């Protein structure tokens, strides 16, 4: 499975990326970005199974990203 973590805080993204041993949950690919516009491009081009996103971000909210 593929996981995408999106937050405008670099330290938060890195913390979440290393918080768990994602492979225990059968997640083999963990991608991160601090840019919601980049996240939108990733979501349009690569199938993502799980999305963890901040709600309040510059340029685009996490809710808008989900839409």
Order of alpha helices (4+ residues) and beta strands (2+ residues): beta-alpha-beta-alpha-beta-alpha
